[in-house]
């Protein structure tokens, strides 16, 4: 026996399933495109074959080719406090700190 609901019930299920599949596919695409897929990617501070240096008395930085001397006005980061990736712990730290001419870590000028 067929009721009026039987005729409309199956197409409704198909539309709900199709809508759910479309929504799920859209959510997966959005997560993938925005980097929220759980596999975050952060750029390296320097390219391969380079090391990071920082300005003395300010928050500037640069990358120097391996084997080359640190340019005047720059210094290497203190051991164990070298940024590796953009926005990692040390990259963020050195935005508000620097080293003075004696090599002591100080608050960056104009911060605080």
Jmol script that loads the backbone (N, CA, C; Angstrom):
load data "model"
ATOM      1  N   UNK A   1       0.842  -1.168   0.000  1.00  0.00           N
ATOM      2  CA  UNK A   1       0.000   0.000   0.000  1.00  0.00           C
ATOM      3  C   UNK A   1       0.887   1.229   0.000  1.00  0.00           C
ATOM      4  N   UNK A   2       0.561   2.192  -0.836  1.00  0.00           N
ATOM      5  CA  UNK A   2       1.340   3.411  -0.964  1.00  0.00           C
ATOM      6  C   UNK A   2       0.571   4.545  -0.320  1.00  0.00           C
ATOM      7  N   UNK A   3       1.261   5.317   0.509  1.00  0.00           N
ATOM      8  CA  UNK A   3       0.635   6.478   1.144  1.00  0.00           C
ATOM      9  C   UNK A   3       1.193   7.724   0.478  1.00  0.00           C
ATOM     10  N   UNK A   4       0.543   8.856   0.668  1.00  0.00           N
ATOM     11  CA  UNK A   4       1.053  10.095   0.075  1.00  0.00           C
ATOM     12  C   UNK A   4       2.471  10.415   0.543  1.00  0.00           C
ATOM     13  N   UNK A   5       2.860  10.028   1.752  1.00  0.00           N
ATOM     14  CA  UNK A   5       4.208  10.292   2.244  1.00  0.00           C
ATOM     15  C   UNK A   5       5.260   9.460   1.524  1.00  0.00           C
ATOM     16  N   UNK A   6       4.903   8.244   1.123  1.00  0.00           N
ATOM     17  CA  UNK A   6       5.872   7.371   0.487  1.00  0.00           C
ATOM     18  C   UNK A   6       6.379   7.983  -0.809  1.00  0.00           C
ATOM     19  N   UNK A   7       5.518   8.571  -1.571  1.00  0.00           N
ATOM     20  CA  UNK A   7       5.912   9.169  -2.837  1.00  0.00           C
ATOM     21  C   UNK A   7       6.853  10.353  -2.662  1.00  0.00           C
ATOM     22  N   UNK A   8       6.709  11.127  -1.598  1.00  0.00           N
ATOM     23  CA  UNK A   8       7.548  12.306  -1.407  1.00  0.00           C
ATOM     24  C   UNK A   8       8.691  12.046  -0.435  1.00  0.00           C
ATOM     25  N   UNK A   9       8.636  10.972   0.310  1.00  0.00           N
ATOM     26  CA  UNK A   9       9.640  10.690   1.330  1.00  0.00           C
ATOM     27  C   UNK A   9      10.994  10.349   0.711  1.00  0.00           C
ATOM     28  N   UNK A  10      11.025   9.526  -0.315  1.00  0.00           N
ATOM     29  CA  UNK A  10      12.299   9.120  -0.928  1.00  0.00           C
ATOM     30  C   UNK A  10      13.016  10.299  -1.582  1.00  0.00           C
ATOM     31  N   UNK A  11      12.350  11.125  -2.373  1.00  0.00           N
ATOM     32  CA  UNK A  11      13.061  12.260  -2.954  1.00  0.00           C
ATOM     33  C   UNK A  11      13.594  13.208  -1.878  1.00  0.00           C
ATOM     34  N   UNK A  12      12.882  13.342  -0.776  1.00  0.00           N
ATOM     35  CA  UNK A  12      13.342  14.200   0.307  1.00  0.00           C
ATOM     36  C   UNK A  12      14.633  13.641   0.893  1.00  0.00           C
ATOM     37  N   UNK A  13      14.699  12.334   1.093  1.00  0.00           N
ATOM     38  CA  UNK A  13      15.921  11.704   1.597  1.00  0.00           C
ATOM     39  C   UNK A  13      17.086  11.967   0.644  1.00  0.00           C
ATOM     40  N   UNK A  14      16.872  11.837  -0.631  1.00  0.00           N
ATOM     41  CA  UNK A  14      17.936  12.060  -1.614  1.00  0.00           C
ATOM     42  C   UNK A  14      18.431  13.511  -1.546  1.00  0.00           C
ATOM     43  N   UNK A  15      17.503  14.441  -1.427  1.00  0.00           N
ATOM     44  CA  UNK A  15      17.895  15.861  -1.351  1.00  0.00           C
ATOM     45  C   UNK A  15      18.678  16.141  -0.078  1.00  0.00           C
ATOM     46  N   UNK A  16      18.265  15.544   1.029  1.00  0.00           N
ATOM     47  CA  UNK A  16      18.974  15.730   2.294  1.00  0.00           C
ATOM     48  C   UNK A  16      20.377  15.146   2.188  1.00  0.00           C
ATOM     49  N   UNK A  17      20.493  13.951   1.639  1.00  0.00           N
ATOM     50  CA  UNK A  17      21.805  13.323   1.470  1.00  0.00           C
ATOM     51  C   UNK A  17      22.686  14.142   0.531  1.00  0.00           C
ATOM     52  N   UNK A  18      22.119  14.609  -0.552  1.00  0.00           N
ATOM     53  CA  UNK A  18      22.898  15.415  -1.507  1.00  0.00           C
ATOM     54  C   UNK A  18      23.344  16.720  -0.859  1.00  0.00           C
ATOM     55  N   UNK A  19      22.471  17.335  -0.093  1.00  0.00           N
ATOM     56  CA  UNK A  19      22.831  18.578   0.598  1.00  0.00           C
ATOM     57  C   UNK A  19      23.907  18.338   1.633  1.00  0.00           C
ATOM     58  N   UNK A  20      23.799  17.237   2.361  1.00  0.00           N
ATOM     59  CA  UNK A  20      24.800  16.911   3.373  1.00  0.00           C
ATOM     60  C   UNK A  20      26.150  16.628   2.713  1.00  0.00           C
ATOM     61  N   UNK A  21      26.138  15.906   1.611  1.00  0.00           N
ATOM     62  CA  UNK A  21      27.390  15.607   0.901  1.00  0.00           C
ATOM     63  C   UNK A  21      28.011  16.889   0.367  1.00  0.00           C
ATOM     64  N   UNK A  22      27.212  17.777  -0.171  1.00  0.00           N
ATOM     65  CA  UNK A  22      27.719  19.057  -0.680  1.00  0.00           C
ATOM     66  C   UNK A  22      28.297  19.896   0.451  1.00  0.00           C
ATOM     67  N   UNK A  23      27.615  19.942   1.576  1.00  0.00           N
ATOM     68  CA  UNK A  23      28.107  20.704   2.725  1.00  0.00           C
ATOM     69  C   UNK A  23      29.415  20.129   3.241  1.00  0.00           C
ATOM     70  N   UNK A  24      29.503  18.821   3.318  1.00  0.00           N
ATOM     71  CA  UNK A  24      30.727  18.171   3.779  1.00  0.00           C
ATOM     72  C   UNK A  24      31.886  18.454   2.822  1.00  0.00           C
ATOM     73  N   UNK A  25      31.643  18.353   1.543  1.00  0.00           N
ATOM     74  CA  UNK A  25      32.691  18.634   0.557  1.00  0.00           C
ATOM     75  C   UNK A  25      33.139  20.092   0.660  1.00  0.00           C
ATOM     76  N   UNK A  26      32.208  20.999   0.853  1.00  0.00           N
ATOM     77  CA  UNK A  26      32.552  22.414   1.014  1.00  0.00           C
ATOM     78  C   UNK A  26      33.372  22.659   2.266  1.00  0.00           C
ATOM     79  N   UNK A  27      33.024  21.992   3.348  1.00  0.00           N
ATOM     80  CA  UNK A  27      33.773  22.161   4.593  1.00  0.00           C
ATOM     81  C   UNK A  27      35.189  21.634   4.454  1.00  0.00           C
ATOM     82  N   UNK A  28      35.350  20.494   3.810  1.00  0.00           N
ATOM     83  CA  UNK A  28      36.684  19.931   3.598  1.00  0.00           C
ATOM     84  C   UNK A  28      37.513  20.873   2.733  1.00  0.00           C
ATOM     85  N   UNK A  29      36.921  21.411   1.691  1.00  0.00           N
ATOM     86  CA  UNK A  29      37.641  22.345   0.816  1.00  0.00           C
ATOM     87  C   UNK A  29      38.043  23.599   1.584  1.00  0.00           C
ATOM     88  N   UNK A  30      37.156  24.126   2.397  1.00  0.00           N
ATOM     89  CA  UNK A  30      37.468  25.326   3.175  1.00  0.00           C
ATOM     90  C   UNK A  30      38.596  25.068   4.162  1.00  0.00           C
ATOM     91  N   UNK A  31      38.554  23.944   4.837  1.00  0.00           N
ATOM     92  CA  UNK A  31      39.615  23.615   5.784  1.00  0.00           C
ATOM     93  C   UNK A  31      40.957  23.459   5.078  1.00  0.00           C
ATOM     94  N   UNK A  32      40.940  22.823   3.940  1.00  0.00           N
ATOM     95  CA  UNK A  32      42.178  22.615   3.194  1.00  0.00           C
ATOM     96  C   UNK A  32      42.745  23.935   2.707  1.00  0.00           C
ATOM     97  N   UNK A  33      41.912  24.788   2.177  1.00  0.00           N
ATOM     98  CA  UNK A  33      42.372  26.064   1.620  1.00  0.00           C
ATOM     99  C   UNK A  33      42.814  27.052   2.686  1.00  0.00           C
ATOM    100  N   UNK A  34      42.253  26.976   3.870  1.00  0.00           N
ATOM    101  CA  UNK A  34      42.620  27.928   4.918  1.00  0.00           C
ATOM    102  C   UNK A  34      43.713  27.409   5.831  1.00  0.00           C
ATOM    103  N   UNK A  35      44.190  26.221   5.610  1.00  0.00           N
ATOM    104  CA  UNK A  35      45.269  25.694   6.434  1.00  0.00           C
ATOM    105  C   UNK A  35      44.809  25.156   7.775  1.00  0.00           C
ATOM    106  N   UNK A  36      43.527  24.959   7.952  1.00  0.00           N
ATOM    107  CA  UNK A  36      43.002  24.460   9.222  1.00  0.00           C
ATOM    108  C   UNK A  36      42.799  22.948   9.184  1.00  0.00           C
ATOM    109  N   UNK A  37      43.495  22.284   8.302  1.00  0.00           N
ATOM    110  CA  UNK A  37      43.290  20.853   8.141  1.00  0.00           C
ATOM    111  C   UNK A  37      44.077  20.034   9.146  1.00  0.00           C
ATOM    112  N   UNK A  38      44.769  20.712  10.069  1.00  0.00           N
ATOM    113  CA  UNK A  38      45.579  19.977  11.024  1.00  0.00           C
ATOM    114  C   UNK A  38      47.020  19.835  10.557  1.00  0.00           C
ATOM    115  N   UNK A  39      47.277  20.134   9.322  1.00  0.00           N
ATOM    116  CA  UNK A  39      48.623  20.077   8.771  1.00  0.00           C
ATOM    117  C   UNK A  39      49.075  21.500   8.467  1.00  0.00           C
ATOM    118  N   UNK A  40      49.416  22.230   9.493  1.00  0.00           N
ATOM    119  CA  UNK A  40      49.781  23.627   9.276  1.00  0.00           C
ATOM    120  C   UNK A  40      51.155  23.723   8.632  1.00  0.00           C
ATOM    121  N   UNK A  41      51.340  24.747   7.843  1.00  0.00           N
ATOM    122  CA  UNK A  41      52.590  24.982   7.141  1.00  0.00           C
ATOM    123  C   UNK A  41      53.086  26.368   7.511  1.00  0.00           C
ATOM    124  N   UNK A  42      54.343  26.449   7.942  1.00  0.00           N
ATOM    125  CA  UNK A  42      54.941  27.748   8.242  1.00  0.00           C
ATOM    126  C   UNK A  42      56.242  27.864   7.471  1.00  0.00           C
ATOM    127  N   UNK A  43      56.466  29.045   6.934  1.00  0.00           N
ATOM    128  CA  UNK A  43      57.679  29.283   6.162  1.00  0.00           C
ATOM    129  C   UNK A  43      58.902  29.275   7.058  1.00  0.00           C
ATOM    130  N   UNK A  44      60.013  28.854   6.482  1.00  0.00           N
ATOM    131  CA  UNK A  44      61.294  28.932   7.170  1.00  0.00           C
ATOM    132  C   UNK A  44      61.708  30.398   7.283  1.00  0.00           C
ATOM    133  N   UNK A  45      62.438  30.733   8.334  1.00  0.00           N
ATOM    134  CA  UNK A  45      62.958  32.090   8.494  1.00  0.00           C
ATOM    135  C   UNK A  45      63.929  32.404   7.359  1.00  0.00           C
ATOM    136  N   UNK A  46      64.820  31.493   7.069  1.00  0.00           N
ATOM    137  CA  UNK A  46      65.809  31.668   5.997  1.00  0.00           C
ATOM    138  C   UNK A  46      65.729  30.499   5.028  1.00  0.00           C
ATOM    139  N   UNK A  47      66.245  30.724   3.842  1.00  0.00           N
ATOM    140  CA  UNK A  47      66.307  29.660   2.845  1.00  0.00           C
ATOM    141  C   UNK A  47      67.403  28.666   3.208  1.00  0.00           C
ATOM    142  N   UNK A  48      67.369  27.524   2.573  1.00  0.00           N
ATOM    143  CA  UNK A  48      68.411  26.512   2.783  1.00  0.00           C
ATOM    144  C   UNK A  48      69.749  27.130   2.397  1.00  0.00           C
ATOM    145  N   UNK A  49      70.749  26.891   3.222  1.00  0.00           N
ATOM    146  CA  UNK A  49      72.072  27.443   2.949  1.00  0.00           C
ATOM    147  C   UNK A  49      72.271  28.839   3.516  1.00  0.00           C
ATOM    148  N   UNK A  50      71.339  29.273   4.376  1.00  0.00           N
ATOM    149  CA  UNK A  50      71.440  30.589   5.025  1.00  0.00           C
ATOM    150  C   UNK A  50      71.185  30.435   6.517  1.00  0.00           C
ATOM    151  N   UNK A  51      71.615  31.436   7.278  1.00  0.00           N
ATOM    152  CA  UNK A  51      71.317  31.465   8.708  1.00  0.00           C
ATOM    153  C   UNK A  51      70.798  32.860   9.073  1.00  0.00           C
ATOM    154  N   UNK A  52      69.932  32.934  10.095  1.00  0.00           N
ATOM    155  CA  UNK A  52      69.354  34.223  10.476  1.00  0.00           C
ATOM    156  C   UNK A  52      70.296  35.038  11.364  1.00  0.00           C
ATOM    157  N   UNK A  53      70.262  36.344  11.169  1.00  0.00           N
ATOM    158  CA  UNK A  53      70.981  37.286  12.028  1.00  0.00           C
ATOM    159  C   UNK A  53      70.007  38.384  12.422  1.00  0.00           C
ATOM    160  N   UNK A  54      70.366  39.124  13.471  1.00  0.00           N
ATOM    161  CA  UNK A  54      69.499  40.202  13.956  1.00  0.00           C
ATOM    162  C   UNK A  54      70.306  41.482  14.096  1.00  0.00           C
ATOM    163  N   UNK A  55      69.617  42.618  13.999  1.00  0.00           N
ATOM    164  CA  UNK A  55      70.305  43.881  14.170  1.00  0.00           C
ATOM    165  C   UNK A  55      70.632  44.108  15.631  1.00  0.00           C
ATOM    166  N   UNK A  56      71.734  44.767  15.876  1.00  0.00           N
ATOM    167  CA  UNK A  56      72.145  45.119  17.236  1.00  0.00           C
ATOM    168  C   UNK A  56      71.365  46.369  17.631  1.00  0.00           C
ATOM    169  N   UNK A  57      70.649  46.282  18.748  1.00  0.00           N
ATOM    170  CA  UNK A  57      69.919  47.428  19.271  1.00  0.00           C
ATOM    171  C   UNK A  57      68.591  47.715  18.603  1.00  0.00           C
ATOM    172  N   UNK A  58      68.118  46.827  17.736  1.00  0.00           N
ATOM    173  CA  UNK A  58      66.824  47.018  17.066  1.00  0.00           C
ATOM    174  C   UNK A  58      66.229  45.648  16.745  1.00  0.00           C
ATOM    175  N   UNK A  59      65.053  45.643  16.138  1.00  0.00           N
ATOM    176  CA  UNK A  59      64.364  44.374  15.883  1.00  0.00           C
ATOM    177  C   UNK A  59      64.500  43.885  14.450  1.00  0.00           C
ATOM    178  N   UNK A  60      65.359  44.480  13.663  1.00  0.00           N
ATOM    179  CA  UNK A  60      65.536  44.033  12.288  1.00  0.00           C
ATOM    180  C   UNK A  60      66.225  42.680  12.217  1.00  0.00           C
ATOM    181  N   UNK A  61      66.084  42.038  11.077  1.00  0.00           N
ATOM    182  CA  UNK A  61      66.734  40.740  10.884  1.00  0.00           C
ATOM    183  C   UNK A  61      67.083  40.569   9.419  1.00  0.00           C
ATOM    184  N   UNK A  62      67.909  39.594   9.160  1.00  0.00           N
ATOM    185  CA  UNK A  62      68.315  39.280   7.789  1.00  0.00           C
ATOM    186  C   UNK A  62      68.773  37.832   7.749  1.00  0.00           C
ATOM    187  N   UNK A  63      69.035  37.356   6.544  1.00  0.00           N
ATOM    188  CA  UNK A  63      69.586  36.024   6.358  1.00  0.00           C
ATOM    189  C   UNK A  63      70.920  36.169   5.642  1.00  0.00           C
ATOM    190  N   UNK A  64      71.894  35.395   6.093  1.00  0.00           N
ATOM    191  CA  UNK A  64      73.249  35.449   5.555  1.00  0.00           C
ATOM    192  C   UNK A  64      73.594  34.070   5.012  1.00  0.00           C
ATOM    193  N   UNK A  65      74.258  34.049   3.860  1.00  0.00           N
ATOM    194  CA  UNK A  65      74.660  32.764   3.278  1.00  0.00           C
ATOM    195  C   UNK A  65      75.641  32.062   4.198  1.00  0.00           C
ATOM    196  N   UNK A  66      75.464  30.750   4.324  1.00  0.00           N
ATOM    197  CA  UNK A  66      76.392  29.945   5.131  1.00  0.00           C
ATOM    198  C   UNK A  66      77.820  30.223   4.661  1.00  0.00           C
ATOM    199  N   UNK A  67      78.720  30.366   5.619  1.00  0.00           N
ATOM    200  CA  UNK A  67      80.119  30.606   5.304  1.00  0.00           C
ATOM    201  C   UNK A  67      80.482  32.076   5.178  1.00  0.00           C
ATOM    202  N   UNK A  68      79.478  32.955   5.096  1.00  0.00           N
ATOM    203  CA  UNK A  68      79.749  34.394   5.020  1.00  0.00           C
ATOM    204  C   UNK A  68      79.715  34.999   6.421  1.00  0.00           C
ATOM    205  N   UNK A  69      80.458  36.094   6.602  1.00  0.00           N
ATOM    206  CA  UNK A  69      80.498  36.787   7.889  1.00  0.00           C
ATOM    207  C   UNK A  69      79.195  37.538   8.137  1.00  0.00           C
ATOM    208  N   UNK A  70      78.930  37.751   9.405  1.00  0.00           N
ATOM    209  CA  UNK A  70      77.769  38.544   9.804  1.00  0.00           C
ATOM    210  C   UNK A  70      78.038  40.000   9.386  1.00  0.00           C
ATOM    211  N   UNK A  71      77.107  40.645   8.696  1.00  0.00           N
ATOM    212  CA  UNK A  71      77.315  42.037   8.283  1.00  0.00           C
ATOM    213  C   UNK A  71      77.443  42.974   9.484  1.00  0.00           C
ATOM    214  N   UNK A  72      78.113  44.093   9.292  1.00  0.00           N
ATOM    215  CA  UNK A  72      78.258  45.082  10.355  1.00  0.00           C
ATOM    216  C   UNK A  72      76.879  45.580  10.777  1.00  0.00           C
ATOM    217  N   UNK A  73      76.704  45.733  12.085  1.00  0.00           N
ATOM    218  CA  UNK A  73      75.421  46.170  12.624  1.00  0.00           C
ATOM    219  C   UNK A  73      74.484  45.020  12.951  1.00  0.00           C
ATOM    220  N   UNK A  74      74.877  43.812  12.601  1.00  0.00           N
ATOM    221  CA  UNK A  74      74.088  42.607  12.863  1.00  0.00           C
ATOM    222  C   UNK A  74      74.882  41.685  13.773  1.00  0.00           C
ATOM    223  N   UNK A  75      74.191  40.724  14.364  1.00  0.00           N
ATOM    224  CA  UNK A  75      74.825  39.698  15.179  1.00  0.00           C
ATOM    225  C   UNK A  75      74.030  38.413  15.049  1.00  0.00           C
ATOM    226  N   UNK A  76      74.656  37.322  15.409  1.00  0.00           N
ATOM    227  CA  UNK A  76      73.922  36.052  15.456  1.00  0.00           C
ATOM    228  C   UNK A  76      72.997  36.053  16.665  1.00  0.00           C
ATOM    229  N   UNK A  77      71.960  35.260  16.596  1.00  0.00           N
ATOM    230  CA  UNK A  77      71.061  35.099  17.740  1.00  0.00           C
ATOM    231  C   UNK A  77      71.793  34.330  18.836  1.00  0.00           C
ATOM    232  N   UNK A  78      71.463  34.608  20.094  1.00  0.00           N
ATOM    233  CA  UNK A  78      72.059  33.820  21.186  1.00  0.00           C
ATOM    234  C   UNK A  78      71.757  32.333  21.001  1.00  0.00           C
ATOM    235  N   UNK A  79      72.690  31.513  21.408  1.00  0.00           N
ATOM    236  CA  UNK A  79      72.537  30.062  21.272  1.00  0.00           C
ATOM    237  C   UNK A  79      71.237  29.593  21.926  1.00  0.00           C
ATOM    238  N   UNK A  80      70.519  28.756  21.218  1.00  0.00           N
ATOM    239  CA  UNK A  80      69.263  28.206  21.718  1.00  0.00           C
ATOM    240  C   UNK A  80      68.068  29.131  21.555  1.00  0.00           C
ATOM    241  N   UNK A  81      68.290  30.315  20.993  1.00  0.00           N
ATOM    242  CA  UNK A  81      67.203  31.292  20.820  1.00  0.00           C
ATOM    243  C   UNK A  81      67.118  31.758  19.371  1.00  0.00           C
ATOM    244  N   UNK A  82      67.371  30.818  18.479  1.00  0.00           N
ATOM    245  CA  UNK A  82      67.393  31.121  17.046  1.00  0.00           C
ATOM    246  C   UNK A  82      66.039  30.780  16.429  1.00  0.00           C
ATOM    247  N   UNK A  83      65.390  31.749  15.786  1.00  0.00           N
ATOM    248  CA  UNK A  83      64.116  31.436  15.126  1.00  0.00           C
ATOM    249  C   UNK A  83      64.346  30.523  13.924  1.00  0.00           C
ATOM    250  N   UNK A  84      63.473  29.566  13.751  1.00  0.00           N
ATOM    251  CA  UNK A  84      63.570  28.635  12.621  1.00  0.00           C
ATOM    252  C   UNK A  84      62.427  28.815  11.629  1.00  0.00           C
ATOM    253  N   UNK A  85      61.224  29.041  12.164  1.00  0.00           N
ATOM    254  CA  UNK A  85      60.016  29.182  11.339  1.00  0.00           C
ATOM    255  C   UNK A  85      59.342  30.516  11.649  1.00  0.00           C
ATOM    256  N   UNK A  86      58.668  31.083  10.657  1.00  0.00           N
ATOM    257  CA  UNK A  86      57.916  32.316  10.858  1.00  0.00           C
ATOM    258  C   UNK A  86      56.864  32.070  11.947  1.00  0.00           C
ATOM    259  N   UNK A  87      56.804  32.979  12.890  1.00  0.00           N
ATOM    260  CA  UNK A  87      55.864  32.940  14.017  1.00  0.00           C
ATOM    261  C   UNK A  87      56.161  31.848  15.042  1.00  0.00           C
ATOM    262  N   UNK A  88      57.351  31.230  15.006  1.00  0.00           N
ATOM    263  CA  UNK A  88      57.678  30.297  16.078  1.00  0.00           C
ATOM    264  C   UNK A  88      58.018  31.094  17.338  1.00  0.00           C
ATOM    265  N   UNK A  89      58.292  30.390  18.433  1.00  0.00           N
ATOM    266  CA  UNK A  89      58.527  31.047  19.729  1.00  0.00           C
ATOM    267  C   UNK A  89      59.583  32.145  19.640  1.00  0.00           C
ATOM    268  N   UNK A  90      60.708  31.864  18.995  1.00  0.00           N
ATOM    269  CA  UNK A  90      61.799  32.833  18.963  1.00  0.00           C
ATOM    270  C   UNK A  90      61.573  33.941  17.951  1.00  0.00           C
ATOM    271  N   UNK A  91      60.883  33.670  16.869  1.00  0.00           N
ATOM    272  CA  UNK A  91      60.546  34.730  15.920  1.00  0.00           C
ATOM    273  C   UNK A  91      59.668  35.774  16.605  1.00  0.00           C
ATOM    274  N   UNK A  92      58.686  35.311  17.356  1.00  0.00           N
ATOM    275  CA  UNK A  92      57.797  36.226  18.082  1.00  0.00           C
ATOM    276  C   UNK A  92      58.574  36.967  19.178  1.00  0.00           C
ATOM    277  N   UNK A  93      59.417  36.269  19.897  1.00  0.00           N
ATOM    278  CA  UNK A  93      60.192  36.869  20.989  1.00  0.00           C
ATOM    279  C   UNK A  93      61.073  38.023  20.490  1.00  0.00           C
ATOM    280  N   UNK A  94      61.765  37.812  19.380  1.00  0.00           N
ATOM    281  CA  UNK A  94      62.700  38.827  18.889  1.00  0.00           C
ATOM    282  C   UNK A  94      62.010  40.031  18.255  1.00  0.00           C
ATOM    283  N   UNK A  95      60.693  40.026  18.178  1.00  0.00           N
ATOM    284  CA  UNK A  95      59.964  41.215  17.709  1.00  0.00           C
ATOM    285  C   UNK A  95      59.933  42.291  18.787  1.00  0.00           C
ATOM    286  N   UNK A  96      60.112  41.879  20.042  1.00  0.00           N
ATOM    287  CA  UNK A  96      60.051  42.837  21.146  1.00  0.00           C
ATOM    288  C   UNK A  96      61.343  42.881  21.958  1.00  0.00           C
ATOM    289  N   UNK A  97      62.333  42.109  21.545  1.00  0.00           N
ATOM    290  CA  UNK A  97      63.617  42.074  22.239  1.00  0.00           C
ATOM    291  C   UNK A  97      64.741  42.187  21.224  1.00  0.00           C
ATOM    292  N   UNK A  98      65.907  42.550  21.701  1.00  0.00           N
ATOM    293  CA  UNK A  98      67.090  42.616  20.859  1.00  0.00           C
ATOM    294  C   UNK A  98      68.314  42.408  21.733  1.00  0.00           C
ATOM    295  N   UNK A  99      69.490  42.575  21.174  1.00  0.00           N
ATOM    296  CA  UNK A  99      70.723  42.518  21.955  1.00  0.00           C
ATOM    297  C   UNK A  99      71.437  43.860  21.811  1.00  0.00           C
ATOM    298  N   UNK A 100      72.100  44.250  22.889  1.00  0.00           N
ATOM    299  CA  UNK A 100      72.856  45.502  22.828  1.00  0.00           C
ATOM    300  C   UNK A 100      74.278  45.215  22.341  1.00  0.00           C
ATOM    301  N   UNK A 101      75.117  46.244  22.314  1.00  0.00           N
ATOM    302  CA  UNK A 101      76.483  46.104  21.799  1.00  0.00           C
ATOM    303  C   UNK A 101      77.324  45.122  22.611  1.00  0.00           C
ATOM    304  N   UNK A 102      76.951  44.919  23.887  1.00  0.00           N
ATOM    305  CA  UNK A 102      77.670  43.974  24.741  1.00  0.00           C
ATOM    306  C   UNK A 102      77.141  42.545  24.586  1.00  0.00           C
ATOM    307  N   UNK A 103      76.058  42.381  23.843  1.00  0.00           N
ATOM    308  CA  UNK A 103      75.474  41.057  23.653  1.00  0.00           C
ATOM    309  C   UNK A 103      74.416  40.687  24.657  1.00  0.00           C
ATOM    310  N   UNK A 104      74.035  41.648  25.512  1.00  0.00           N
ATOM    311  CA  UNK A 104      72.982  41.387  26.495  1.00  0.00           C
ATOM    312  C   UNK A 104      71.614  41.535  25.865  1.00  0.00           C
ATOM    313  N   UNK A 105      70.695  40.668  26.232  1.00  0.00           N
ATOM    314  CA  UNK A 105      69.333  40.747  25.732  1.00  0.00           C
ATOM    315  C   UNK A 105      68.608  41.881  26.447  1.00  0.00           C
ATOM    316  N   UNK A 106      67.969  42.758  25.662  1.00  0.00           N
ATOM    317  CA  UNK A 106      67.241  43.904  26.202  1.00  0.00           C
ATOM    318  C   UNK A 106      65.889  44.025  25.508  1.00  0.00           C
ATOM    319  N   UNK A 107      64.987  44.796  26.120  1.00  0.00           N
ATOM    320  CA  UNK A 107      63.734  45.127  25.441  1.00  0.00           C
ATOM    321  C   UNK A 107      64.059  45.992  24.239  1.00  0.00           C
ATOM    322  N   UNK A 108      63.384  45.768  23.166  1.00  0.00           N
ATOM    323  CA  UNK A 108      63.619  46.566  21.963  1.00  0.00           C
ATOM    324  C   UNK A 108      63.178  48.002  22.205  1.00  0.00           C
ATOM    325  N   UNK A 109      63.881  48.958  21.627  1.00  0.00           N
ATOM    326  CA  UNK A 109      63.470  50.358  21.763  1.00  0.00           C
ATOM    327  C   UNK A 109      62.048  50.565  21.260  1.00  0.00           C
ATOM    328  N   UNK A 110      61.284  51.372  21.989  1.00  0.00           N
ATOM    329  CA  UNK A 110      59.915  51.683  21.597  1.00  0.00           C
ATOM    330  C   UNK A 110      58.905  50.614  21.927  1.00  0.00           C
ATOM    331  N   UNK A 111      59.320  49.563  22.626  1.00  0.00           N
ATOM    332  CA  UNK A 111      58.403  48.491  23.024  1.00  0.00           C
ATOM    333  C   UNK A 111      58.177  48.578  24.517  1.00  0.00           C
ATOM    334  N   UNK A 112      56.945  48.450  24.911  1.00  0.00           N
ATOM    335  CA  UNK A 112      56.693  48.374  26.332  1.00  0.00           C
ATOM    336  C   UNK A 112      55.881  49.412  26.878  1.00  0.00           C
TER     337      UNK A 112
END
end "model"
wireframe off; spacefill off
backbone 0.3
color backbone group
